[in-house]
């Protein structure tokens, strides 16, 4: 498994000065992960979900009537250092999953990482990641 950086690569009508792509052990690109990387490096933005709660009050402002919830989902800009960090962290996570998959065939491959359970993701975040001591991407 490797992280390959394509230089001045063109996809449709977008030219990428640098585009990191993840390859599996056979040199095949996991579609979902690389689609996300292409989006990230092309738009330099990520998606964010926000839920803002605000207490509703009467006209006089004395009695509370309940809570008003405003839900928002949209793009937000990212700095290049953040994009590089996301790329590195996702690559390390997939590399760990790829290694674990060789010992446990019940785990999904990196091509179907969306099937990974919350239990496995939490295990990686809470048990594996702290042991690595890695703070910056490769």
Secondary structure, DSSP 8 states (H G I E B T S, - for coil): -EEEEEEEEEETTEEEEEEEEEE-TTS-B-HHHHHHHHHHHHH-EEEEEEEEEEEEE-TTS-SEEEEEEEEEEEEEE--HHHHHHHHHHHHHHHHHHHHHHHH-TTS--GGGGGG--HHHHHHIIIIIHHHH---S--
